[in-house]
């Protein structure tokens, strides 16, 4: 296996650069086994077919400066920061399942060299004592397979548990009461530093290496641009329905039902025991239809004085309920 050296930068690049690097290596470099490691500032990355609003606490991420990205592979939503070691493995071939099994076996081998007994699951995780230390996903291109994932060395648990909002039934089915109970970190099982762990992974898996050139990087950046498009990040959401509820002092109970497609509100309804002081259909419902589900778009679409329609309600209160 060949290790791919990415040009050094004083600060880590944003996560899409590394996803684009995987694509570039898979599409442009001669057929071979390639591997590289990377780290990113706090980020949430969700799968190709996931509804972002169901998997990510978007309001929390915006408040805390946590980036949100969509990848082209399937699988679930993960949180990453500088305490995560991100792994990228590229190999020629069409045998998806064989490639994936080989990759997670290699990962278990590396952990074994640290004296840690780790077991791949039947799906996409690697476990230590029944708790997840690595989650992985798969992306297939013609003649090439990409496996990428996380290896959790250490992390900000507050961000991890607050930024990702998995469906309650997913946690219940695993018999756990929180995300924290379901995961473990390498720091709990080894005295090696994160840099020592990275070095061990490289020496265990890779026999030689290559270094990308500035010309390579320019092509990677061209691929990366698509990952930054709002239509890619949020616009791929399938149509979904969501209901938001709140009780506001001086306003009453309000329930907002949204039908959303591609991060755009297709339809909306509001019910509750609030007092109407205007035409809710014309003043609030109609402006919200076709409105992107972002703070800026909602602020621009809604009238400044919501109290002209719903007694005592403030504009920001309605926006907060919708985004919740």
C-alpha positions in Angstrom: 0.0 0.0 0.0 1.3 3.5 -0.9 0.9 6.4 1.5 -0.3 9.7 -0.2 1.4 12.7 1.3 -0.8 15.8 1.0 1.0 19.2 0.9 1.6 20.5 4.4 -0.5 23.4 5.6 -0.1 25.4 8.8 -3.8 24.9 9.5 -5.9 21.9 8.5 -8.0 22.3 5.4 -11.8 22.0 5.5 -13.2 18.5 5.3 -14.3 18.6 1.7 -10.7 19.0 0.5 -9.9 15.5 1.8 -13.0 13.9 0.3 -12.0 15.5 -3.0 -8.5 14.2 -2.6 -9.9 10.7 -2.3 -11.8 11.2 -5.6 -8.7 12.6 -7.3 -6.5 9.7 -6.2 -9.2 7.2 -7.3 -9.8 8.8 -10.7 -6.3 10.1 -11.7 -3.5 8.0 -10.1 -2.4 4.7 -11.6 -4.3 1.7 -10.2 -2.8 0.7 -6.8 -3.7 0.6 -3.1 -3.5 4.1 -1.6 -3.9 5.4 1.9 -3.7 8.7 3.8 -4.6 10.2 7.2 -6.0 13.6 8.0 -7.6 15.7 10.7 -10.1 18.5 10.6 -11.4 21.3 12.9 -14.8 20.5 14.5 -17.1 19.2 11.7 -20.2 17.1 11.2 -20.4 14.9 8.1 -23.6 13.2 7.1 -24.2 10.5 4.5 -25.3 10.9 0.9 -28.9 9.8 1.6 -29.5 11.4 5.0 -31.8 14.2 5.9 -29.5 16.7 7.5 -32.2 18.2 9.8 -32.9 14.7 11.2 -29.3 13.8 11.9 -27.7 17.1 12.9 -28.4 19.7 15.5 -28.0 22.5 13.0 -28.7 25.3 15.5 -26.0 24.0 17.9 -23.5 23.6 15.1 -24.0 27.2 13.9 -23.7 28.5 17.4 -20.5 26.6 18.1 -18.9 27.2 14.7 -19.0 23.5 13.8 -18.9 22.9 10.0 -21.6 20.8 8.4 -20.8 18.7 5.3 -22.4 16.0 3.1 -20.3 13.2 1.7 -21.0 11.1 -1.4 -20.9 7.8 0.4 -23.8 6.3 2.4 -23.8 5.5 6.1 -24.6 7.6 9.1 -23.7 10.9 10.6 -20.4 11.4 12.5 -18.6 14.2 14.4 -14.9 14.9 13.8 -12.4 17.2 15.3 -8.6 17.3 15.9 -9.0 14.4 18.3 -10.2 12.1 15.5 -7.9 10.4 13.0 -9.6 10.4 9.6 -8.7 7.5 7.3 -8.9 7.2 3.5 -8.3 4.0 1.7 -8.5 3.7 -2.1 -8.1 0.4 -4.1 -8.9 -0.7 -7.6 -11.6 -3.3 -8.2 -15.3 -3.9 -8.2 -15.7 -6.2 -5.2 -17.2 -3.8 -2.7 -17.8 -6.2 0.2 -14.4 -7.8 -0.1 -12.7 -4.4 -0.1 -14.6 -3.2 3.0 -13.9 -6.4 4.9 -10.2 -6.2 4.1 -10.1 -2.5 5.2 -11.7 -3.1 8.6 -9.5 -6.1 9.1 -6.4 -4.0 8.5 -7.7 -1.5 11.1 -8.3 -4.2 13.6 -4.7 -5.4 12.9 -3.3 -2.0 13.7 -5.2 -1.8 17.0 -3.9 -5.3 17.8 -0.4 -3.9 17.5 -1.2 -1.4 20.2 -2.3 -4.3 22.4 -6.0 -3.5 21.9 -8.4 -6.2 21.0 -10.8 -4.8 18.5 -13.6 -6.5 16.5 -15.2 -5.4 13.2 -19.0 -5.5 13.2 -21.0 -7.0 10.4 -21.8 -3.6 9.1 -19.3 -0.7 9.3 -18.0 -0.2 12.8 -14.9 -1.4 14.7 -15.6 -2.1 18.4 -13.5 -2.2 21.6 -15.3 -4.0 24.4 -18.5 -3.6 22.6 -18.2 0.2 22.1 -17.5 1.9 18.8 -14.0 3.4 18.2 -14.3 3.6 14.4 -17.1 4.2 12.0 -16.6 3.8 8.2 -18.4 4.3 4.9 -18.0 3.2 1.3 -18.0 5.0 -2.0 -17.7 3.2 -5.3 -16.4 4.7 -8.6 -16.0 2.7 -11.8 -13.1 0.4 -11.2 -12.2 2.0 -7.9 -13.3 1.7 -4.3 -13.0 4.3 -1.6 -13.4 3.4 2.1 -13.2 6.3 4.6 -13.8 6.6 8.3 -12.9 7.8 11.7 -10.6 6.4 14.4 -11.5 8.1 17.6 -8.4 8.9 19.7 -10.0 11.7 21.8 -12.6 14.3 21.2 -14.9 17.0 22.7 -17.7 14.8 24.0 -19.9 17.8 24.6 -19.8 18.7 20.9 -20.1 15.1 19.8 -23.2 14.4 21.8 -24.9 17.8 21.1 -24.0 18.2 17.4 -25.4 14.8 16.3 -29.0 14.1 17.0 -29.6 10.4 16.0 -33.2 9.2 16.0 -34.2 8.0 19.4 -35.2 4.6 18.2 -31.7 4.0 16.9 -30.3 4.4 20.4 -33.0 2.4 22.0 -32.4 -0.5 19.6 -28.8 -0.6 20.7 -29.9 -0.7 24.4 -28.0 2.5 25.3 -29.2 5.8 26.7 -26.8 8.1 25.1 -24.2 8.5 22.4 -21.4 8.6 25.0 -22.3 5.1 26.3 -22.0 3.7 22.8 -18.4 5.0 22.0 -14.9 4.7 23.4 -11.6 6.4 22.6 -8.2 5.1 22.0 -6.9 7.3 24.8 -8.8 5.1 27.2 -6.9 2.0 26.0 -3.3 3.1 25.1 -0.6 5.4 26.4 0.5 6.3 22.8 0.0 9.9 21.8 -2.1 10.7 18.7 1.0 11.3 16.6 2.5 8.0 17.7 -0.8 6.3 16.7 -0.7 7.9 13.3 2.9 6.9 12.8 2.1 3.3 13.8 -0.8 3.1 11.3 1.5 4.4 8.5 4.3 2.0 9.2 2.0 -1.0 9.6 -0.1 -0.5 6.5 2.2 1.3 4.0 5.4 0.1 2.3 6.2 3.3 0.3 4.7 6.7 -0.4 4.1 9.4 -3.0 3.8 13.2 -2.6 1.1 15.2 -4.4 2.3 18.2 -6.4 0.8 21.8 -6.5 -0.8 20.7 -9.9 -2.5 17.8 -8.1 -3.7 20.1 -5.4 -5.2 22.5 -7.9 -7.3 19.6 -9.4 -8.4 18.5 -6.0 -9.6 22.0 -5.2 -11.6 22.0 -8.4 -13.4 18.8 -7.2 -13.7 20.2 -3.7 -15.8 23.2 -5.0 -18.9 21.0 -5.5 -18.8 19.9 -1.9 -19.2 23.5 -0.8 -22.4 24.2 -2.8 -25.4 24.7 -0.5 -27.5 22.7 -3.0 -25.2 19.7 -2.4 -25.0 20.0 1.4 -28.7 20.5 2.1 -30.4 20.3 -1.3 -30.1 16.6 -1.7 -32.5 16.0 1.2 -35.4 13.9 0.2 -38.9 15.4 1.0 -39.7 15.1 4.6 -42.3 16.4 7.1 -41.4 17.8 10.5 -43.4 19.3 13.3 -42.1 21.9 15.8 -43.8 22.8 19.0 -43.4 25.5 21.6 -45.2 27.3 24.4 -44.4 31.0 24.5 -45.2 33.3 27.4 -47.8 35.8 26.4 -48.4 34.0 23.1 -49.6 30.5 24.0 -49.0 27.0 22.4 -47.9 26.9 18.8 -47.3 24.0 16.5 -45.6 24.5 13.1 -45.8 21.7 10.6 -43.4 21.8 7.6 -43.0 19.9 4.4 -39.5 20.3 3.2 -37.7 19.3 0.0 -34.1 20.2 -0.8 -33.9 22.4 2.2 -36.8 24.5 0.8 -40.2 24.8 2.6 -42.8 23.4 0.2 -45.7 23.8 2.6 -46.4 25.0 6.1 -49.2 25.1 8.6 -49.5 26.7 12.1 -52.0 25.6 14.8 -52.3 26.4 18.5 -54.2 28.4 21.1 -52.6 31.7 20.1 -54.7 34.8 19.2 -54.7 35.9 15.6 -54.5 39.6 14.9 -54.2 39.3 11.2 -54.4 37.1 8.1 -52.0 34.2 9.0 -52.4 32.7 5.5 -51.3 35.8 3.6 -48.9 37.3 6.1 -47.0 34.2 7.4 -47.9 31.0 5.5 -47.6 32.3 1.9 -44.2 34.0 2.5 -42.8 30.8 4.0 -43.7 28.6 1.0 -40.7 28.3 -1.2 -38.4 29.8 1.4 -35.0 28.1 2.1 -34.7 26.7 5.6 -32.0 29.0 6.7 -32.0 31.9 9.3 -31.2 34.5 6.7 -33.9 33.4 4.2 -36.5 33.1 7.0 -35.6 36.5 8.3 -36.0 38.0 4.8 -39.3 36.2 4.0 -41.2 37.0 7.2 -42.6 40.4 8.1 -40.8 42.4 10.7 -43.8 42.7 13.0 -45.1 39.1 13.6 -47.3 40.6 16.3 -49.5 42.0 13.5 -50.5 38.4 12.8 -50.1 36.5 16.1 -50.6 38.5 19.2 -47.4 39.2 21.2 -45.2 37.0 19.0 -41.7 38.2 17.9 -40.2 37.5 14.6 -37.1 35.8 16.0 -39.4 33.5 18.2 -41.1 32.1 15.1 -37.7 31.7 13.3 -36.3 29.8 16.3 -39.4 27.5 16.4 -39.0 26.7 12.7 -35.3 26.0 13.0 -35.5 24.6 16.5 
